[in-house]
Amino acid sequence: MFIKIFLTIVFLAVMVGVGLYSRKQASSVDGFVLGGRSVGPWLTAFAYGTSYFSAVVFVGYAGQFGWKYGMSSTWIGVGNAVIGSLLAWLVLGKRTKMMTQHIQSRTMPDFFGTRFSSQGLRVAASIIAFVFLIPYTAGVYKGISSLFEMGFGIPYEYCVIIMAILTAVYVILGGYKATAMNDFIQGVIMLFGIVTIIAAVLAQKGGLVEAFHQMASLPADNNPAQNGSFADILGPDPWNLLGVVILTSLGTWGLPQMVGKFYSITDESAIRRGTIISTIFALVVAGGCYFLGGFGRLFGTPPTLPNGRLDFDAVVPGMLQTLPDILIALVVLLVLSASMSTLASLVLTSSSTMTLDLIYRDKKSEEGEVKGGEIDDEVAERVERRKVVVMRVLIVFFIVISLMIALNPPTFIAQLMGISWGALAGAFLAPFMLGLYWKRVTTFSVWACFVWGVGITVANMLAGNPVSPINCGAIAMVGGFVVVFIASLLSKPMPKSVVDDIWKCYS
């Protein structure tokens, strides 16, 4: 217990220390939200990866899908690396950096408002982002607290509150730069931790080969013809597995907290290096998490919830509870690292979106009237400080709301994330990506996709989830491209002069 407590205190002290170190760079809006658009490839790549993978993946997804699909769940991690990291950087990285800098966009809702000349789109996107980032944040809290409770024996409620306070402290102090620096430290811990934990867990079952043999001998749940399929390459249910791969891999392309990483990177050469670093990171961390979760059935059946369903969120903690204390400490640091980085990214994205796209959405207001001169400079500086203060207040507000949900979560971690990603990526992915590449995308088509992504997710949720939130989210994402394409062809195009001016960034 001493080792676990000591290492955790050191870890948390470093996180807060980085926040204090970075606070001078968080005095302006660009510094607080984007790190001055000068963050290098290593910090950006690790920030992308650590924001991508949290306790949601390590506890919720790895446990639930490892139990359902066995060893084939490793494909989810491979998809995350290839589609969610490699292709995302190749397709979105350079163009996102160039266009957002050209149109002076700081957030994804700001991009929609400026790229498509619509303040209404900007407001709608900011509301969608704020509302649907909350269940994702609650899922992260739930995952991290489950592992913390297993490692320290501290009640779940106390764990959730402690994590919320500590995350708020270093994000409020240092903004994006503190988040990126901490993400790098946390990413190193995640890389070392996942490899070590996999080796230790498999050693309990006689090693990798013996564990595979045991998986191959397991019976299927309801179909004797599928006995042994938990060790097959495609598993017992490849089609539903594909839905999970699409949701967790393609979904990152439309999430504000993920795409925002491309806004802040320094230049094109940094994007090329960041692509390689991010992909390797995702392959090790995501691939390792799902590979580990695939052996979950070898460690007994998880407890049953009051409604009679298995508690999938207890699968991974059950695999780890018999490890030596030093490895339990490493698990706690691994999950802390993964989760606090994601939480920091989520709360920073939410607060900046609400501040810049709702409260101060009119760029021609106070600071737009500042023409220069000593007095005007003071006014501009005062407006900047005011915006940063508002963002810090909203960070606390967002954390409190998500904390309330986390203390009484309505469903499994994986389902919370499915609802969040389905609505956000279903609404944002297609118009954002096509808006970077296709001049013909119209304002009406973006509205249509917002209605489609949010509508299908909410309707499915209100109907009692007749379609799994995971599959519904995948349908919302892929269907968004069809909606934007058809709606763009059927609606009035944007003025050619406006689009041509935006496209100058690629010249």
N, C-alpha and C positions, 0 to 999 in steps of 0.2 A: 504493500500500500504506500509506503514511503517513496519507493521508486516512482510509482505512478503519479503520485501527487507532486513530487519534485519536478519531474520532466514536464508535467502539464503546466505548472506555475512558470517554469523557465520559458516554455513555448508562448504562453499568453503574455508574459512580460516583454518578450521580443516583439510580438505583434503591436502592443501598445507603444513600445519604444519607437518602432518604425513610424507609427502615426505621429508621434511627437516630432521626430526628425523631419517629416514631410510637411509639417503644418505651414511653413512659410510659403511653400509652393501651392497652397490651397486657398490663397487669399482672393484670387480672381475666379470668374466663372470658368474660363478655359482651363485654368490650373486645377480647379476642383473637379471638373467633370471629365476633362480629357488629358490631364497631365501636361498641358501646353502643346499638345500634338507632337511631342518629341520623345515618345517612349520607344526604346529600342526593340530589336527582334526577340531577344531572349525573354525580356519582361512581358512583351505582348503575347508571345506564344504560350508562355506559362500562365499568363492571366486568362487567355482563351481556354486552355485546357483545364485549369483549376475551377473556372466558372462553369465549365461544361459538366465536370464530374464531381459529385458531392456525396453526402450520405444517402441521397435519393438513389444513386446508382449502387453504391457499395452495400447498403442495407436493403432498400426497397426493391429495386429492379433486379439486382443480382440474386437476392433471395427468392423473390416470386417467380422470375422467369427461369432461374436455375432449377427450381423445383418442378416447374411445368414442362420444361423442354430438355432438361439434363445437359449433357455436354454440348449439344447444338446451340445452347444459349451463347456460346463463345462467338457465334456469328454476329451477335448484336455488337460486341466490342469491336470486331473487325469492321463492321459497317460504320460505327462511330469514327474509327480512324480514317477510313477511306473516303466515306461520303461526308461525314460530319466535320472532318478536319481538313484532309488533303484537298478534296474538291471545293469545299467552302472557301478555303484560302485562294485557290486557283481562280475560281469563278467570281468571287465577290471582293477579294482583298484589294487589288489594284484599283478597280473601278469605284469601289466605295470610297477609298481614300481620296481619289482625284475629284469625284463629283461632289462629295460632301464638303471638301475644302473649298471648291470653287463656288458653291452656293452658300457657304458659311453655315452649314448645318451642324448642330451639336448633338442632336438626338434623332431617333428614327421618326417620331411624329413631326419634328421640324423638317426632316427630309420630305415627308409626304406633303406638308404644307407648302414648302418652297418649290419642290420639283413639279407639283401639279397645280400650283397657283391657287390654293384653297386653304383658307384659315379654318374652315369647317373640318376638313380632313385632319388638320393638325390637332384640333381639339378632340375629335373623335378618337384618333389614334392614341392620344395621351390618356384618355379615359380607359380605353381597352387595355393598354399596357399596365396602368396602375391596378385595375381591378383583377386582371388575370395573372399578374405576378404574385398576388397574395397567396393563392393556394399552393403555388410552387414553393414559396418561402416557408409556408407552414409544413409542407412535406419534408423540406430540409431540416427544419427544427425537430420534427418527429424522428427522423432517421438518426440524427446525431445524438439525440437524447436517449434513444434506445440503447446505443452502444455505450454511452456514458454511464447509464444506469447499470448495465452489465459489468462494466469495468470497475466502478467505484461503489456500487450499491447505494447511490444517491437517488432519491425519488425522481421520477420522470419530470414532474412539474418544476422542481428546483433546477434541474439541468437546462430545461428550455429557457428559463428566465436568465440564468447565468450567461448562456451563450448569446442571448439577445443583447444583454447589456454590454458584453465585451466587444461584440461586433460593432455596435453603435459607437463605442468609444473611439476605435481606431479609424473608422470611416469618417466620423465627424471631424476628427483632428486633422487627418491628412488627405482626404479626398481620394481621387483616382491614383495619384502617384503612390500613396501609402498602400492602397489596395494592390497595385501592380507589384510593388516590392515585396509585400507579404505573400502574394501569390507565388512568386519565385521561390521563396523559402519553403512555403507549404508544398509546392510542386516537387521539390527535391525530397521532402519527407514522404510524399505519396509514392514516388518512384521506388525509393528504397523499401518503404513499408510493404507495398503490395507484393513485391518479389519475395521478401522474407516471410510474410504471412502465408503465402501459397505453399512455400516449401515446408513450413512448420505444420500446416494443416494436413497436407498429403502424407507427411511422415507419420502422422497418427494412424493412417490407414495402410501402412506398409510401403509407401512410395507411390509414384505416379502409375507404374504399370499395374500394380496390385489394385489401386483405386479404380482404374479403368475396368479391370476384370470384375470387380464388385458391382460397378455400375451396369455392366452388361448382363449381370445375372438378376437384376431387379425386374419384377413384373410390372406391366403397364397398369394404370389405374382401373380402366373399365373395358379394355380390349385385349384379350389374351393373345391375339395375333400380333400385337405390338410389343410383346415381352422382349426386353433387351434393347428397346429403341432409345432409352435414355443415354446410351453410349454411341448411338448412330450419329453420322455426320449431319443429318437433317432433322433428327429427333422425331418425336411422335406427332407433331402438329406444325409442319413447315409453313403453312399459309398464315396462321396467326403469328408465327415467329417472324414472317416477312413484314407484317404490320408493325411489330415492335421495332424492327430494324429501320423502317421508313420513319416512324414517329421520332425515334431517338437520334437518328442520323440527319435526316433532311430537316427536321424541326429546328435545328440550331441556325439554319440559314435565315429564319424569320424571327428570331428572338432578339429584342432590343439590346439586352445585356451582352449578347454574343457579337452581334454585328457592330456594336459600338467600339469594340476593340480595334477594328480597322480604321476608325476615325482618327485614332490617337497615335498610330505608328509613324515613324519618322519619314521613310521614303520607300521607293520601289525595291531597292536592294534589300532593305530590312524585311519587306514582305516576302521575298524569295527565301531568305534564311528562316524567317518565322514559319513558313509553310512546312519546311522539313522538320524543324524542332517540334512544332505542334502535332504533326502526324505521328512521329515516334512516341511522343508523350502519350497520345491517345491510345496507340496500339498497346503500350505497356500497361497503362492504368485501366482503361476500359476493358481491353482484352483480358487482363488479369482478374478484374472484378467478376466478370461473367464466367470466366473459366473456373474460378473458385466457387462461385455460386452453383455451378453445374454439379458439384459433388454433394450438395446439400442433403440429398436423400440418404446418404451413408451415415448421417449423424442423428437419425431418428426423426419421428414425425413432430412438427411444431405444435404448440398448444392450440386448443380450439377456442374461438371467440364465443361470446354469449349467443350470437346468432347461428352458431353451429359450423361456421366456416373456419378453415385453418388460418392461423395468424402468420401470414407469409413474412411479415416484417420481423418475425422472431427466428427465421431460418438461419441467417448469417450469425447473429449473436449466439445462437445455439451451437454453431460450428466452432466458435472461438472461445467459449467460456472455460474450456479445460486446458487452454494454453498456459505456459508459465507466466508468472507475473510480469517479467520484463517484456514479453511479447504482447501481453494485454496492454501494457503501457504504450507499446508501439502502435497497436491497433487504435487506441484512443487518440494518439497524436495523428495517425493517418486520417481518421474520420474527422477530427477537429480541423485538420488542414484542408481536407476536401470541402468541408461544409462551411467553414468561416469564409473561405474565398468566394464561394458561391453566394452566401448571404450578403457579403460586402458588395458584390457586383449587383445583386438584385435591389438592395436598398438604395444604392447610389443611382441606379438607372431610374427607379421609381421616383425618387425625390427630384432629380434633375428634370425628368419629364414633366412632372406636375408644376415645377417652378417656371421652367422656360417655355412650356407649351400651353399652360393654362393661365397662370398668374401673370407672367410677363410675356405673353404670346405676341404682343404688338411690338415688333422690332423698331417701329418708327415713333415709339412713345418717348419716354424720358431720355434715354441715351441716344436716340436717333436725332434729337434736336441739338445735341452737343456738337458744335462746329469747330472747337479748338479754343486755345487760350487758357490762361491759368485758372480762371474761375470755372470754365467749362470742364477742364480736366478734373477738377475737384468734384464736380457734379457727377461726371462719369465714374469716377472711382467710388463715390458714395453709392451709386446705383449698383455697381458690381458687388460691393460688400453686402448690400442689402439682399441681393439675390442669393449669395452664398449663405447668409444667415437663414433665409427662408428654406433653402435646401436642407440645411442641418436640422431645422425644426421638423420638416417633413420626413426626414429619415427616422426620427423618433416616432412620429405618427404612424408611418408604414410598419415599423417593427412592432408597435403595440397591437395593431390590427392583426397582423399575421401571427403574433404570439397568442392572441385570444383563440384563433382557429387551431393552432398547434396544441393548446392545452385541452382541447376537446375535438380532436380530428374526426371528420365525418366518415372517412374511408381509409383504404390502404394508401401508403406513400405513392405507389405506382399509379393509382387512379387519380390522386391529387395532381400529380405531374401530367398525366394524360389530359386532364381537363385544361390545365394551364397552357401546355404546349399546343394542344389542338386549337384552342381559340386564338392564341397569339400568332402562331405560325400559319394557321389557316387564313387569318385575316391579312397578315403582313408579308408572308414569304413571296407570293406570286407578284404583287404589285411592286415590291421593293426590287426584286431581282430583274423583272422585266423592265422596270423603270430605269435601270442602269444600262440596259442593252437595246431597248426598242423605243424609238421615238413616237410610235403610234399609240402608246398606252394613254388612255384618257382619264380625266378626273372621275367621270361617271363609273368607269370600270373599277377604279380603286374603291369607291363607295360600295359597288356591288360585291366586291371581294370581302370588304369589312363585314357586310351583312351576312354573306355566306359563311365565313369562318366562325364568327361569333354565334350566328343563328343555329347552325347545325350542331355545334357543341352544347349550347344551352338547351336546345330542344331535346337532344338525346339525354341530357342530365335530368331535365324536368320529367321526361317520360320514364325515368327509372333505369336509364342506361340499357335499353334493349340491345344496343350495339356497344361492345366494350369501349370505354373511353380511349383505350389505346388505338383500336382500329378506327374509331370515329375520328380521332385526331389525324391519323394517316390519310383518311378519306378527305378531310377538310383541307389538308395541305395540297395533295395532288389535284383535287377538284378546283382549287383556287386558280390554277393556271388556265384551266378551261374557261372559268368564269371571266377572268381578265381578258383573255384572247377574244372571246365572243363579244363581250360587252364593249371592248375597244373598237371592234369592227362595226358595231351597230350604233355607236354614239359619235358625237361631234368631236373631231380631233382638236388638240390644243393649238393655239396660234403658232404658225411655223417660226416666226421670229423669236418667240419665247423659247421654244425647244432648241432652236439653233444656237441661241445664246448659252443655254445650259450645256450643250454638246461641245462648246469650245474647250471645255476642260480636257477633252481627249485629243485635241489638235497637237 
